[in-house]
């Protein structure tokens, strides 16, 4: 299923463009493992783009290709208008790897100083930036701790800070909230949203769909290295469904039966009931009647799917192998 | 240069945190510090024993540290994924490789310097006792050039270990770290005998033409590690001239240059 692009991309600045990008790993004995298969993507500047997929679907492979850590088997890609062969784009990007590791003998300011120096940053303004970044990720009070003594969450926080050290135009975040407590995860999501406000492009890889849904502008779903769907979050969640839903609690069967012919489908959930209608008018009229009958109304509106539902529709519920293995 | 320096500095500090290598260093210093005890095993040749044990230990333990540190530097960065945050920044693979080499080399040189200082102290205290006159009145050993020669021998160890470090780092880019360690040990020990292979390749030895080609090739491609071994002139108190030091330094630079260039060719296309 492909949600077609309705916008003309030719006139829009692209932060990332891949064209038939393919990565095949040679795993020995004449066998090959398809990491990414013919991936064509466009990520516009200034948006939060989410790349989602099951474990082993090729998200991290895509990131590594875009960062020049591995090399494509075929196809090509551009980051910030520059080819991957050019090292120049690396001055304008930031990267948070999944489960980041750092030199253990350093503390947070020393670590940021080391990374900053790679961009030629130094001096009082840079020291101030280090403090701002550590405050942003809530690590300033713990700045004297050595990395060797960090928890996973602390590594993640410092990882976000190092990714921002050069004020990049484009950020690659691989599972940015992994290992963080709910407050920490919310904090990082707020940082990501703020980055978009400042015109930055954020390329997120995650399988935490509930976290991706509220912050991403566009999403692509990968499975076994193949792009199986992409589009704006609104497009994907709306899908081709034209129904309206009323979801309510504390209602009995008698009330539901009185709703009449407008009801298209009734879905009983654990502690509530979802009633689907073919027309908007029927849905709102039913909502009024349910509320008058004493039901606790939860939602009324277009029957948008959750990203999780979109994902399961696209990928299927059965767990699958990380990627296909084929003989060469 | 900035990126090379930063990578090297981090590598140097991480290098000192490797307990296994710290253990080798402590053991080496204990052996070198007590090298004078071994002199009792060979009455009449105490000075030879002292120099053999002291300088031999510096070379041997220095080589162990260089190999085991060198073959782990880049694989550890890949396993721990610290390489991702570096190569995604304006750090080229050549700069990264050079930074790892120089950082590792600085660690080895610091380790060998500690061993060298320990030996020099032992030597300064004990050597004069062994330079006693013989019954005929002549000193058992002349000491005229010996102190300078010992210092130069330690400098030669630095050069030798720089080549070993280069080999180890580059081998780890091509092979797994265990295979890289075996490869480096192999090249080191065969390289100690390269003159011998050169001699065997000589037509006068009567070797078959095929054997001469093989032996001659080994002689030409293997680093000549024996050029760094200057124990003989120390024991005969022949000054190690600066000209020889300079030529050896030049040879070491050429070896390192070739090895790092080959390493760059491999690492530039290595996936991490």
Interface residues (C-beta under 8 A of the other chain):
Chain A: X67 X68 X69 X70 X71 X87 X90 X91 X93 X95 X97 X99 X100 X101 X102 X103 X104 X105 X106 X114 X115 X117 X118 X119 X120 X159 X162 X166 X172
Chain B: X2 X3 X6 X9 X10 X13 X14 X17 X80 X81 X82 X83 X84 X85 X86 X87 X88 X89 X90 X91 X92 X269 X271 X272
